[in-house]
Amino acid sequence: MLYAALTFWLFTVVFAAWGVRKLWSGMIQPKVFNSVLLPGTLIGLLGHVVGLLITGATIRETTLFKDDDTGEPEATTDPKPRIPVLGHVIIGLLPLLTCGAGVFVTAKYLGGSAVTQINDDVVGPRLPTSVDGFWQMLRDQITLMESTASAIAGANFRDWKTIAFLYLLVCLVVRMAPFPGNLRGALGAILILGIGGGVVSSVFDLADPRVQTGWSVLNLTVAMLLLLLLASLILRGFTGLISVVRNNA
């Protein structure tokens, strides 16, 4: 159950990050948006390159910031690692893991009281097994977004650490969206990790303590992404409504 929950929440992270990126790319120039995300892009692309190197894959078409109207980063889409199966898993997961490590370091050294105010027990290692449990999970996510918004609103913005923390956190969590051409690889890697981890933990009756202790980072990531996704949807709907009214006035 632990690894099934981990797989579910990692899928949530990937799709929420992808949704936020798509929504904002449709509201402002993609080049401007990708320029703002540059710190997160650097960390994610570093993980991608490290994955290519340790698996003996071919590195090509890897660019931090393309010189065109999109300013999109570019990653190697057909790496051909020398390690079968596991190589693709490593390449697909390392950008997520490096961004997750960045979230951990940022929260630890810059987050301060803003992190402690976020509800840290609603992204749990168990998935609902009933209809009531499903609705409770949705209510928990609303509670998570509420506590996150309250923590941000009550943060001390006179302290440079608070501003740096929020900026880097947004860059890192949004950049957890796979690079162009790597979405299937990242999703496949998450699925293989979940199934493999579940099989190993069942056979040997153990659970990796690093997975169990990593929920705080996962919770913070999900919290920020859900809040960003909600805010992006509201803003996108509002701007779309204004455009419709103007065109029909």
C-alpha positions as a printed Julia matrix, in Angstrom:
249×3 Matrix{Float64}:
   0.0     0.0     0.0
   2.89    2.34    0.73
   4.28    2.13   -2.8
   0.82    2.3    -4.37
   0.24    5.58   -2.53
   3.7     6.81   -3.54
   2.92    6.04   -7.18
  -0.43    7.83   -6.99
   1.01   10.97   -5.43
   3.95   11.07   -7.85
   1.47   10.86  -10.73
  -0.45   13.7    -9.07
   2.74   15.76   -8.86
   3.64   15.18  -12.52
   0.18   15.95  -13.91
  -0.39   18.94  -11.62
   3.0    20.42  -12.58
   2.27   19.76  -16.25
  -1.15   21.42  -15.9
   0.27   24.52  -14.19
   2.93   24.87  -16.86
   0.38   24.54  -19.68
  -2.03   27.02  -18.12
   0.6    29.7   -17.57
   2.18   29.14  -20.97
  -1.23   29.96  -22.44
  -1.59   33.19  -20.47
   1.86   34.72  -20.89
   4.63   34.31  -23.42
   6.21   30.84  -22.97
   9.68   32.36  -23.2
   8.96   34.66  -20.25
   7.46   31.82  -18.22
  10.39   29.49  -18.9
  12.84   32.27  -18.05
  11.21   32.66  -14.62
  11.5    28.9   -14.03
  15.2    28.82  -14.9
  16.49   27.76  -11.41
  14.12   24.79  -11.37
  14.98   23.96  -14.97
  18.67   23.9   -14.1
  18.12   21.44  -11.22
  15.82   19.2   -13.26
  18.1    19.17  -16.3
  21.07   18.4   -14.05
  19.23   15.3   -12.82
  18.49   14.33  -16.41
  22.14   14.65  -17.47
  23.36   12.73  -14.39
  20.9     9.96  -15.25
  22.28    9.82  -18.78
  25.86    9.68  -17.56
  25.46    6.93  -14.93
  23.48    4.73  -17.32
  25.93    5.16  -20.18
  23.31    6.76  -22.41
  23.94    9.05  -25.35
  23.72   12.77  -24.54
  22.42   14.95  -27.35
  19.96   17.77  -27.88
  20.23   18.84  -24.24
  19.7    22.58  -23.87
  18.87   24.66  -20.8
  17.16   27.46  -22.73
  16.36   27.18  -26.45
  16.97   30.3   -28.48
  13.47   30.56  -29.94
  10.06   32.0   -29.06
   9.32   29.3   -26.48
  12.56   29.3   -24.49
  11.83   25.66  -23.65
  14.54   23.43  -22.21
  15.45   20.48  -24.38
  16.33   17.0   -23.14
  17.51   13.83  -24.84
  14.34   12.0   -25.9
  15.91    8.71  -27.06
  18.85    8.16  -24.67
  19.47    4.43  -25.34
  21.05    3.6   -21.95
  23.39    0.63  -21.64
  21.48   -0.66  -18.6
  18.28   -2.33  -19.87
  14.94   -1.29  -18.31
  16.53    0.08  -15.13
  18.4     2.68  -17.15
  15.17    4.24  -18.43
  13.77    4.2   -14.89
  16.82    6.08  -13.58
  16.72    8.64  -16.4
  12.99    9.2   -15.96
  13.1     9.54  -12.19
  16.26   11.52  -11.53
  14.84   14.91  -12.62
  11.97   14.34  -10.16
  14.36   13.27   -7.41
  16.75   16.18   -7.9
  13.87   18.66   -7.82
  12.55   16.88   -4.72
  15.97   17.18   -3.11
  15.93   20.87   -4.02
  12.54   21.26   -2.31
  13.93   19.57    0.82
  17.03   21.79    0.98
  15.03   24.95    0.23
  12.43   24.14    2.9
  15.06   23.23    5.48
  17.24   26.31    5.12
  14.79   28.94    3.87
  11.28   27.73    4.71
  11.2    28.5     8.42
   7.79   28.87   10.03
   5.98   28.89    6.67
   6.65   25.15    6.3
   5.62   24.22    9.83
   2.19   25.85    9.36
   1.3    23.6     6.43
  -0.79   20.58    7.37
   1.64   17.67    7.06
  -0.59   14.64    7.54
  -3.1    14.77    4.67
  -0.92   13.28    1.94
  -0.68    9.91    3.61
   0.96    6.61    2.68
  -2.45    4.94    2.28
  -5.05    5.29   -0.45
  -8.8     5.28    0.22
 -10.52    1.89   -0.06
 -14.13    3.13    0.05
 -16.32    5.84   -1.45
 -16.34    7.7     1.88
 -12.56    7.47    1.99
 -12.33    8.94   -1.52
 -14.42   11.98   -0.59
 -12.43   12.37    2.6
  -9.24   12.43    0.55
 -10.67   15.27   -1.55
 -11.65   17.18    1.58
  -8.13   16.64    2.9
  -6.68   18.23   -0.22
  -8.88   21.3     0.24
  -7.62   21.48    3.84
  -4.08   21.17    2.51
  -4.55   24.05    0.09
  -6.15   26.15    2.83
  -3.27   25.59    5.24
  -0.76   26.34    2.49
  -2.5    29.59    1.53
  -2.67   30.59    5.21
   1.01   29.83    5.7
   1.95   31.98    2.69
  -0.35   34.82    3.74
   1.13   34.82    7.25
   4.76   34.6     6.15
   7.23   37.37    6.92
   7.87   38.96    3.53
  10.31   41.42    5.05
  12.75   38.54    5.35
  14.58   37.79    2.11
  14.58   34.09    2.99
  10.8    33.97    2.73
  10.8    35.47   -0.77
  13.66   33.23   -1.89
  11.93   30.17   -0.43
   8.62   30.79   -2.21
  10.3    31.63   -5.52
  12.56   28.58   -5.51
   9.74   26.33   -4.3
   7.51   27.4    -7.19
  10.36   26.94   -9.71
  11.18   23.47   -8.4
   7.68   22.04   -8.11
   6.52   23.34  -11.49
   9.67   21.99  -13.12
   8.69   18.51  -11.91
   6.68   18.41  -15.12
   8.68   16.17  -17.49
  10.73   17.83  -20.19
   9.22   17.89  -23.7
   9.36   14.4   -25.17
   9.98   12.74  -21.78
   6.44   12.5   -20.37
   5.93    8.8   -21.17
   9.37    7.92  -19.85
   8.75    9.7   -16.55
   5.31    8.13  -16.06
   6.65    4.69  -16.95
   9.52    5.13  -14.5
   7.13    6.06  -11.69
   4.94    3.04  -12.44
   7.9     0.66  -12.55
   9.25    2.12   -9.31
   5.9     1.64   -7.58
   5.42   -1.93   -8.79
   9.04   -2.92   -8.15
   9.09   -1.34   -4.7
   5.81   -3.02   -3.8
   7.03   -6.44   -4.93
  10.34   -6.14   -3.08
   8.71   -4.89    0.13
   6.16   -7.72    0.0
   8.68  -10.47   -0.66
  11.18   -9.32    1.96
   8.59   -7.8     4.35
  10.21   -4.4     4.51
   9.62   -0.84    3.42
  12.39    1.54    2.5
  12.65    4.06    5.39
  13.65    6.75    2.9
  10.21    6.38    1.31
   8.47    6.57    4.68
  10.43    9.65    5.78
  10.05   11.4     2.43
   6.38   12.19    2.9
   7.12   15.66    4.29
   8.79   16.68    1.02
   6.01   15.02   -0.98
   3.38   16.77    1.13
   4.96   20.19    0.58
   5.26   19.52   -3.16
   1.65   18.4    -3.55
   0.44   21.29   -1.38
   2.17   23.93   -3.49
   1.22   22.35   -6.81
  -2.48   21.98   -5.93
  -2.6    25.59   -4.75
  -0.85   26.78   -7.91
  -3.16   24.67  -10.07
  -6.28   26.07   -8.38
  -5.03   29.65   -8.66
  -4.04   29.1   -12.31
  -7.45   27.65  -13.21
  -9.26   30.59  -11.55
  -7.03   33.15  -13.26
  -7.3    31.41  -16.63
 -11.09   31.28  -16.33
 -11.24   34.94  -15.31
  -9.08   36.1   -18.22
 -11.08   33.92  -20.6
 -14.33   35.44  -19.33
 -12.98   38.95  -19.86
 -11.96   38.03  -23.41
 -15.45   36.62  -24.19
 -17.16   39.74  -22.8
 -14.88   42.06  -24.81
 -15.45   40.14  -28.05
 -19.23   40.18  -27.62
 -19.6    43.72  -26.26
